[in-house]
Amino acid sequence: MIVGKLSPYINLDSSDETTCRLSQETLAQELMYANHLGLPAVMFTLRRDNQINLARLINNKMQAGCTYQFWVHLRMESAAVAASYYLTSPDGMGDTTVVPTGQHDTWEWWNEFRSLCNFDKKLNLALEVTPDIPSSAELERWLGEPLKCVMVPTSLFVSNKKGYPVLLKAHQCLLRSFASLDLQLVVTGAVRHGSITYYQQYLDHIWQRMSAIDPLLAFARGYEDYLQCPLQPLMDNLETHTYEVFEKDPTKYNEYERAIYCALVDRIPYEERDEKEL
Protein backbone atom coordinates (compact mmCIF):
# COMPACT_ATOMS: atom_id res chain seq x y z
CA MET A 1 0.00 0.00 0.00
CA ILE A 2 1.47 3.31 -1.12
CA VAL A 3 0.21 6.48 0.56
CA GLY A 4 1.08 9.83 -0.96
CA LYS A 5 2.39 12.74 1.11
CA LEU A 6 1.69 16.38 0.38
CA SER A 7 4.73 18.66 0.27
CA PRO A 8 5.54 20.02 3.75
CA TYR A 9 6.02 23.59 2.52
CA ILE A 10 2.36 23.92 1.48
CA ASN A 11 0.88 26.61 3.73
CA LEU A 12 -2.58 27.66 2.67
CA ASP A 13 -3.21 29.66 5.85
CA SER A 14 -0.13 31.85 5.67
CA SER A 15 -0.48 35.60 6.18
CA ASP A 16 1.45 36.11 2.91
CA GLU A 17 -0.84 36.19 -0.15
CA THR A 18 1.85 34.93 -2.52
CA THR A 19 2.54 31.94 -0.31
CA CYS A 20 -1.17 31.11 -0.17
CA ARG A 21 -1.55 31.35 -3.94
CA LEU A 22 1.51 29.19 -4.68
CA SER A 23 0.47 26.68 -2.03
CA GLN A 24 -2.98 26.37 -3.54
CA GLU A 25 -1.51 25.75 -7.00
CA THR A 26 0.89 23.14 -5.59
CA LEU A 27 -1.91 21.40 -3.70
CA ALA A 28 -4.05 21.16 -6.82
CA GLN A 29 -1.14 19.73 -8.85
CA GLU A 30 -0.23 17.13 -6.24
CA LEU A 31 -3.81 15.97 -5.75
CA MET A 32 -4.22 15.61 -9.51
CA TYR A 33 -1.04 13.54 -9.60
CA ALA A 34 -2.30 11.37 -6.72
CA ASN A 35 -5.50 10.74 -8.68
CA HIS A 36 -3.43 9.88 -11.78
CA LEU A 37 -1.40 7.32 -9.81
CA GLY A 38 -4.52 5.78 -8.29
CA LEU A 39 -3.28 6.18 -4.72
CA PRO A 40 -5.65 4.92 -2.00
CA ALA A 41 -4.80 7.77 0.38
CA VAL A 42 -2.95 11.08 0.64
CA MET A 43 -1.39 12.19 3.93
CA PHE A 44 -0.62 15.67 5.20
CA THR A 45 0.49 17.07 8.57
CA LEU A 46 -1.41 19.50 10.77
CA ARG A 47 1.15 21.78 12.45
CA ARG A 48 -1.24 24.10 14.23
CA ASP A 49 -4.92 24.86 14.66
CA ASN A 50 -7.04 27.27 12.59
CA GLN A 51 -6.17 25.58 9.26
CA ILE A 52 -9.38 26.97 7.83
CA ASN A 53 -8.30 27.46 4.22
CA LEU A 54 -6.68 24.03 4.06
CA ALA A 55 -9.85 22.47 5.48
CA ARG A 56 -11.95 24.31 2.90
CA LEU A 57 -9.95 23.02 -0.06
CA ILE A 58 -9.70 19.47 1.29
CA ASN A 59 -13.45 19.44 1.95
CA ASN A 60 -14.17 20.73 -1.57
CA LYS A 61 -12.05 17.91 -2.99
CA MET A 62 -13.89 15.27 -0.96
CA GLN A 63 -17.28 16.72 -1.89
CA ALA A 64 -16.28 16.58 -5.56
CA GLY A 65 -15.97 12.81 -5.25
CA CYS A 66 -12.25 12.08 -5.07
CA THR A 67 -11.29 8.40 -5.23
CA TYR A 68 -8.73 8.52 -2.41
CA GLN A 69 -8.86 9.17 1.33
CA PHE A 70 -7.09 11.88 3.29
CA TRP A 71 -4.94 10.92 6.26
CA VAL A 72 -4.25 13.66 8.80
CA HIS A 73 -0.84 13.14 10.39
CA LEU A 74 -0.69 14.27 14.02
CA ARG A 75 1.63 13.64 16.94
CA MET A 76 -0.07 11.90 19.83
CA GLU A 77 1.28 14.60 22.07
CA SER A 78 0.42 14.65 25.72
CA ALA A 79 -1.30 17.97 26.32
CA ALA A 80 0.32 18.40 29.73
CA VAL A 81 3.83 17.89 28.34
CA ALA A 82 3.26 19.92 25.18
CA ALA A 83 2.08 22.86 27.27
CA SER A 84 5.56 23.20 28.75
CA TYR A 85 7.16 24.40 25.54
CA TYR A 86 6.39 26.35 22.40
CA LEU A 87 5.57 24.47 19.20
CA THR A 88 6.92 25.98 15.99
CA SER A 89 5.89 25.34 12.41
CA PRO A 90 7.15 26.59 9.03
CA ASP A 91 5.15 29.46 7.61
CA GLY A 92 6.19 28.86 4.01
CA MET A 93 8.69 31.73 3.97
CA GLY A 94 11.61 29.94 5.60
CA ASP A 95 10.74 31.27 9.06
CA THR A 96 8.75 29.68 11.86
CA THR A 97 5.44 30.56 13.39
CA VAL A 98 5.22 30.24 17.17
CA VAL A 99 2.09 28.51 18.36
CA PRO A 100 0.91 29.80 21.75
CA THR A 101 1.03 27.23 24.53
CA GLY A 102 -2.71 27.60 25.03
CA GLN A 103 -3.22 25.84 21.68
CA HIS A 104 -1.08 22.79 22.37
CA ASP A 105 -3.70 20.02 22.34
CA THR A 106 -3.32 18.20 19.02
CA TRP A 107 -6.64 16.42 19.49
CA GLU A 108 -8.33 19.83 19.49
CA TRP A 109 -6.53 20.60 16.21
CA TRP A 110 -7.97 17.42 14.72
CA ASN A 111 -11.44 18.03 16.15
CA GLU A 112 -11.60 21.52 14.70
CA PHE A 113 -10.28 20.41 11.32
CA ARG A 114 -12.69 17.50 10.87
CA SER A 115 -15.56 19.74 11.98
CA LEU A 116 -14.67 22.17 9.20
CA CYS A 117 -14.66 19.19 6.80
CA ASN A 118 -18.17 18.21 7.91
CA PHE A 119 -16.96 14.94 9.49
CA ASP A 120 -16.44 13.38 6.08
CA LYS A 121 -15.77 9.62 6.16
CA LYS A 122 -12.85 10.04 3.76
CA LEU A 123 -10.95 11.98 6.44
CA ASN A 124 -8.95 9.72 8.74
CA LEU A 125 -6.07 9.85 11.22
CA ALA A 126 -2.41 8.81 11.11
CA LEU A 127 -1.12 9.06 14.69
CA GLU A 128 2.57 9.34 15.52
CA VAL A 129 3.67 7.91 18.85
CA THR A 130 5.68 10.34 20.98
CA PRO A 131 8.21 9.74 23.79
CA ASP A 132 5.76 11.00 26.41
CA ILE A 133 2.73 8.79 27.01
CA PRO A 134 -0.68 10.52 26.98
CA SER A 135 -2.98 10.15 29.93
CA SER A 136 -5.65 7.46 29.88
CA ALA A 137 -8.36 10.04 29.18
CA GLU A 138 -6.39 11.49 26.24
CA LEU A 139 -5.74 8.00 24.89
CA GLU A 140 -9.43 7.14 25.05
CA ARG A 141 -10.18 10.19 22.92
CA TRP A 142 -7.76 9.02 20.23
CA LEU A 143 -9.15 5.48 20.29
CA GLY A 144 -12.58 6.83 19.44
CA GLU A 145 -11.36 8.48 16.24
CA PRO A 146 -11.15 7.00 12.70
CA LEU A 147 -7.56 5.74 12.92
CA LYS A 148 -5.86 4.24 9.90
CA CYS A 149 -2.27 3.84 11.03
CA VAL A 150 0.06 4.34 13.98
CA MET A 151 3.50 5.74 13.17
CA VAL A 152 6.36 4.54 15.37
CA PRO A 153 9.60 6.61 15.13
CA THR A 154 12.86 4.68 15.32
CA SER A 155 14.01 7.09 18.05
CA LEU A 156 11.63 5.33 20.48
CA PHE A 157 13.47 2.01 20.18
CA VAL A 158 16.21 0.99 22.59
CA SER A 159 18.75 -1.83 22.20
CA ASN A 160 18.36 -5.09 24.10
CA LYS A 161 21.26 -7.23 25.31
CA LYS A 162 21.82 -8.63 21.82
CA GLY A 163 21.73 -5.19 20.19
CA TYR A 164 18.31 -5.56 18.56
CA PRO A 165 15.69 -2.78 18.76
CA VAL A 166 12.89 -3.12 21.31
CA LEU A 167 10.30 -0.79 22.79
CA LEU A 168 10.01 0.12 26.44
CA LYS A 169 7.17 -1.42 28.43
CA ALA A 170 5.22 1.84 28.43
CA HIS A 171 5.18 2.03 24.64
CA GLN A 172 4.36 -1.67 24.35
CA CYS A 173 1.29 -1.07 26.53
CA LEU A 174 0.42 1.92 24.36
CA LEU A 175 0.50 -0.20 21.20
CA ARG A 176 -1.54 -2.86 22.96
CA SER A 177 -4.35 -0.32 23.23
CA PHE A 178 -4.53 -0.18 19.43
CA ALA A 179 -4.25 -3.94 18.86
CA SER A 180 -8.00 -4.52 18.58
CA LEU A 181 -8.36 -1.90 15.84
CA ASP A 182 -7.82 -2.56 12.16
CA LEU A 183 -4.63 -0.49 11.91
CA GLN A 184 -1.33 -0.47 10.10
CA LEU A 185 2.00 0.20 11.77
CA VAL A 186 4.46 2.53 10.04
CA VAL A 187 8.12 2.84 11.03
CA THR A 188 9.55 6.32 10.50
CA GLY A 189 12.95 7.92 11.04
CA ALA A 190 16.57 7.01 10.45
CA VAL A 191 17.76 3.42 10.80
CA ARG A 192 19.62 3.21 14.12
CA HIS A 193 20.01 -0.55 14.52
CA GLY A 194 21.62 -1.82 11.35
CA SER A 195 18.58 -2.64 9.22
CA ILE A 196 14.97 -1.50 8.91
CA THR A 197 14.01 -5.20 8.88
CA TYR A 198 14.76 -5.49 12.59
CA TYR A 199 12.09 -2.91 13.41
CA GLN A 200 9.58 -4.64 11.16
CA GLN A 201 10.24 -8.07 12.64
CA TYR A 202 9.96 -6.81 16.20
CA LEU A 203 6.71 -4.91 15.60
CA ASP A 204 5.26 -7.85 13.69
CA HIS A 205 6.10 -10.14 16.62
CA ILE A 206 4.46 -8.01 19.31
CA TRP A 207 1.52 -7.08 17.07
CA GLN A 208 0.66 -10.71 16.33
CA ARG A 209 0.80 -11.48 20.03
CA MET A 210 -1.32 -8.48 21.02
CA SER A 211 -3.94 -8.66 18.26
CA ALA A 212 -5.22 -12.13 19.18
CA ILE A 213 -8.88 -11.47 19.98
CA ASP A 214 -11.96 -13.46 20.83
CA PRO A 215 -13.47 -15.35 17.84
CA LEU A 216 -16.82 -13.67 18.40
CA LEU A 217 -15.21 -10.20 18.30
CA ALA A 218 -13.33 -11.16 15.16
CA PHE A 219 -16.58 -12.31 13.54
CA ALA A 220 -18.36 -9.04 14.37
CA ARG A 221 -15.42 -6.75 13.55
CA GLY A 222 -16.45 -3.72 11.54
CA TYR A 223 -19.90 -3.37 13.10
CA GLU A 224 -18.91 -1.98 16.50
CA ASP A 225 -20.01 1.59 15.76
CA TYR A 226 -23.18 0.83 13.80
CA LEU A 227 -26.68 1.04 15.21
CA GLN A 228 -28.48 -2.28 14.87
CA CYS A 229 -32.22 -2.77 14.37
CA PRO A 230 -33.96 -4.67 17.21
CA LEU A 231 -34.18 -8.38 16.40
CA GLN A 232 -37.23 -10.57 16.87
CA PRO A 233 -35.90 -14.13 16.43
CA LEU A 234 -39.16 -15.71 17.67
CA MET A 235 -41.33 -13.74 15.24
CA ASP A 236 -39.16 -13.06 12.16
CA ASN A 237 -37.08 -15.34 9.99
CA LEU A 238 -33.65 -13.74 10.36
CA GLU A 239 -30.68 -14.09 8.03
CA THR A 240 -28.39 -17.08 8.40
CA HIS A 241 -25.34 -15.08 9.48
CA THR A 242 -27.42 -13.47 12.26
CA TYR A 243 -28.16 -16.90 13.73
CA GLU A 244 -24.45 -17.72 13.41
CA VAL A 245 -23.73 -14.74 15.69
CA PHE A 246 -26.28 -16.09 18.16
CA GLU A 247 -24.57 -19.49 18.15
CA LYS A 248 -21.15 -17.97 18.80
CA ASP A 249 -22.33 -15.97 21.80
CA PRO A 250 -20.48 -17.49 24.81
CA THR A 251 -22.51 -15.59 27.42
CA LYS A 252 -25.75 -17.27 26.35
CA TYR A 253 -24.37 -20.77 26.87
CA ASN A 254 -22.66 -19.89 30.15
CA GLU A 255 -25.83 -18.41 31.59
CA TYR A 256 -27.89 -21.36 30.35
CA GLU A 257 -25.51 -23.80 32.03
CA ARG A 258 -25.64 -21.83 35.27
CA ALA A 259 -29.46 -21.74 35.18
CA ILE A 260 -29.68 -25.52 34.66
CA TYR A 261 -27.25 -26.08 37.53
CA CYS A 262 -29.28 -23.86 39.87
CA ALA A 263 -32.51 -25.62 38.82
CA LEU A 264 -31.05 -29.07 39.56
CA VAL A 265 -29.63 -27.94 42.90
CA ASP A 266 -33.03 -26.58 43.84
CA ARG A 267 -34.63 -30.03 43.32
CA ILE A 268 -32.32 -31.66 45.89
CA PRO A 269 -33.30 -31.34 49.55
CA TYR A 270 -30.94 -29.10 51.44
CA GLU A 271 -29.84 -31.83 53.87
CA GLU A 272 -28.89 -34.16 50.95
CA ARG A 273 -26.83 -31.68 48.86
CA ASP A 274 -23.53 -32.69 50.41
CA GLU A 275 -24.17 -36.37 49.64
CA LYS A 276 -25.13 -36.09 45.95
CA GLU A 277 -23.21 -34.94 42.89
CA LEU A 278 -24.64 -33.27 39.82
BELKA-V713213 format. One record per backbone hydrogen bond with DSSP energy under -1.0 kcal/mol. CO is the residue of the C=O (numbers start at 0). NH is the residue of the N-H. Records with the same first field share a line. If there is no record, write none. Layout:
CO->NH, NH
This chain:
3->42
6->9
15->19
16->20
17->21
18->22
19->23
20->24
21->25
22->26
23->27
24->28
25->29
26->30
27->31
28->32
29->33
30->34
31->35
32->36
33->38
39->68
40->3
41->70
42->5
43->72
49->51
50->54
51->55
52->56
53->57
54->58
55->59
56->60
57->61
58->62
59->63
61->64
68->41
69->123
70->43
71->125
72->45
73->127
74->76
77->81
78->82
80->83
81->84
86->98
88->96
94->90
96->88
99->102
104->108
105->109
106->110
107->111
108->112
109->113
110->114
111->115
112->116
113->118
114->117
119->122
121->69
123->71
124->147, 148
125->73
126->150
127->75
134->138
135->139
136->140
137->141
138->142
141->144
144->146
145->124
147->183
148->126
149->185
150->128
151->187
152->155
153->156
157->165
159->162
163->159
165->157
167->171
168->172
169->173
170->174
171->175
172->176
174->177
177->180
180->182
183->149
185->151
187->153
195->199
196->200
197->201
198->202
199->203
200->204
201->205
202->206
203->207
204->208
205->209
206->210
213->217
214->218
215->219
219->222
222->225
231->234, 235
238->242
239->243
240->244
241->245
242->246
243->247
245->248
249->253
250->254
251->255
252->256
253->257
254->258
255->259
256->260
257->261
258->262
259->263
260->264
261->265
264->267
268->271
271->274, 275
